[in-house]
Amino acid sequence: MMNIPAFEDVNRDESLILYGGSFNPPHLAHYLMVSAMRAYFPRAEVWILPTYKHAFDKSLMDYEVRCEMLRALFERWPRVTISTLERDLHDSTSYTVDIVRELHRRDPRRRLWIAVGADILPDLPKWRAYEEIVSMASFLVFPRMGCDEAGTIPLVSLPGISSTEVRRCMAQNDWDAVRALVPAEVYDRLRRT
């Protein structure tokens, strides 16, 4: 079981919360997770890191389009950055360990936190160089509806929305369903895709 951090340990000026994912496309649960991080940890900085090339060769929407949607959602939020570090490090697949190594190299005193949903928890030990990751960063596991919440921080559960569900609704041309799953800025961009 993972240690659950105290709020005071995360809510510090030297904390950097990394929130990576495909964001393929960004949806309401992503938005709510960033909202929760800002509400609970206002002193921490949050970096949103969209996947450049998926480790399992999963088909992704254009990287710049995903970044554009994330910027539309978060660029005016204090202490939130849409980071292209994953793309900048490699022109190919990169892994969480690559990001953590680079940020630790840049500033070893910085406290790194990796934000994930409870649905990811069982797979964490399978991540590339997991032991090395946990030697340089700690995990913030957010509860998610329909998932075992043991080891998560004590927050309201995030909805069980997935980007797969959004893409399925788009493929079925069910734009009313898409509208219910994504923030307005994302919906507007998806309608132009």
Residue, then its C-alpha position, 0 to 999 in steps of 0.5 A: m500500500m502507498n503512503i498517503p501524504a499529509f496535506e501540509d507535506v504537499n502544500r509547500d512552495e517547493s512542491l511540484i505536482l506532475y500530472g501526465g496523461s494522454f489527454n486524448p481529449p481532456h475531459l471533465a475528470h481531468y479538469l476536476m483533478v486540476s481544480a482539486m489540486r489548486a484548491y487543496f494545494p495552492r502553494a504547490e506548482v502544477w505541471i500538466l504533461p501531455t503524452y507526446k508518443h504513447a509507450f504502447d503505441k496507442s493512437l493519439m490526437d495531434y499533440e499540438v491540438r491536445c496542448e491547445m485544448l489544455r492551454a484553453l482550459f488552464e493557461r490563466w490558472p495561477r501556478v499551472t503550466i502546460s509543459t512540453l517537457e515530454r516532447d522536448l526530451h525525446d522525439s520518441t516515446s518517453y516515460t515518467v522516469d525520464i521526466v522525473r530524472e530531468l526535473h531532479r537533475r535541474d533542481p534536486r531540492r524540489r519536492l516532486w509529486i506525481a498525481v494519478g487517479a486510483d484506476i492507475l494504482p494497480d499498474l504503478p509497480k509495472w512502470r518503467a524504473y518504478e523503484e527509481i521513480v519512487s526514490m525521487a518522487s512521491f505519488l498523489v493518488f486521487p480517488r476515482m468512482g468505481c475504483d478501490e480507494a485504498g491508498t488514495i488521498p481523502l478527497v471527493s471521488l472524481p467521476g469515472i469519465s474516460s477519454t475512450e468514452v469521449r472518443r466513442c461518443m464522437a465516433q457515434n456523432d453523439w455530440d450531446a453526450v460529448r458535451a456532457l463529458v468535456p468542458a466547453e473549451v474542449y467541446d468547441r475545439l473538438r467540433r472543429t476537428 
